[in-house]
């Protein structure tokens, strides 16, 4: 007891020194010299400005990736059933499938930083000294069960999705200071601590009034991406899960996604989904952009009759199966969709880092022992941020998807110019091995004026990843805008 008391007294003195040191260094001009060095896929350091503007992150939250062993697994392990919503020490095997009510309870659960959730007590005291109050889960992975995952290629790999947490702070001034302190002094227990960055949806509002009703989609014609030829070979398989991670989610009630006004997940087309804002499966509220993306990917093709006489005619999805119009043989409903609503609570057209990471981890996970993970084969991320520093935690989450052999497709952005040395767009500008970076083209096969890109030169050397491809996405010739 005496030793513990002395240790705490000494640490209070140390924590005060840390606070003062962090406060000075945070706002000094020499911040670049001591902040963590971030490197690109070539091993070159990535320049960034720190601290960032207050408007670019949630000011009372920090996203933390803990190292294995830093968190008390006895407090994180749980049992759960559909009719008993409990998170208790593991005493009986959990059910194979983790139910929706349990997900809500687990993600809402709060662990006080001084409750023993942190194995290292000085770490908890340091966080608390700057206003840290509670840690919250970012996924519902069970550390006593969900430690192994089966990749989409069948390989068994280790998985630690339970080590991602959000720290709530009782003030809106110390998020950056906490990140600095944790990254400098507690690297033994933490891989990365970052502000909860805000990302913008890469939405371009369609200017063609008949977006849903005009069946002429120029982008699918033989002179562009040539879908008629592709459809002769493949129209999309329901065994392929495509995750749409977006601010507003997607509207699974839309008739061209196989839904009705009374539909609920799972539907014929949208197999799984999660609303990280409200903690439920209602992912259709404020979802025009995500629905637009989902329609391009998998709207049911050759099935306009599904939408009835009063509903809008459908569009032809890239991998939307094939219906029976004009006497055609039914070839199924195409790929399956997964939807995730990741909007900021205050600005519903933007995404926040913790929800985006959660969606990436949950969608790509494939637990070998429980029902955790939605088993995505492809992840679509039509969102980015060019004035944030590159997020190390986002990078780790994307790498986790890569480890699971998941294809990650990211929009390069709509800023209408080069993503230059000091203005890359993340996540599309991250490691090119893990990500397919996509820009937009017009019907004349030129880059759309709004589509961001990177021009190779002697200085850049493509360090932020050149565009892998451009696909039809609109342009200045508004009468022929394509979707």
Secondary structure, DSSP 8 states (H G I E B T S, - for coil): -HHHHHHHHHHHHHHHHHHHHHHHHHTSTTHHHHS---B-TTS-B----SS--GGGEEEEEEEEEE-TTSB-HHHH-----SS--------S---SS--HHHHHHHHH-EEETTTT-BSSHHHHHHHHHTTEEEEEESS---TTTTTEEE-TTS-EEE--GGGEEEEEESSSS-HHHHHHHHHHH-TTTEEEEEEEEEEEE-------TTTTT----GGGSTTTT-HHHHHHH----TTSEEEEEESS---TTSGGGT--TT--SS-SSEEEEEETTTTBS---TT-HHHHHHHHHHH--TT-GGGGTTTS------TT-----GGG-------SEEEEEE-B-SS-TTEEEHHHHHHHHHHHH--BSSSS-S---SEEEE-EEBSSS---HHHHHHHHHHHHTT-EEEEE--SSSSB--TT---BTTTS-TTTEEEEEEE-TTSSB-TT--B----TTTTTTT---SEEEE---S-GGG---
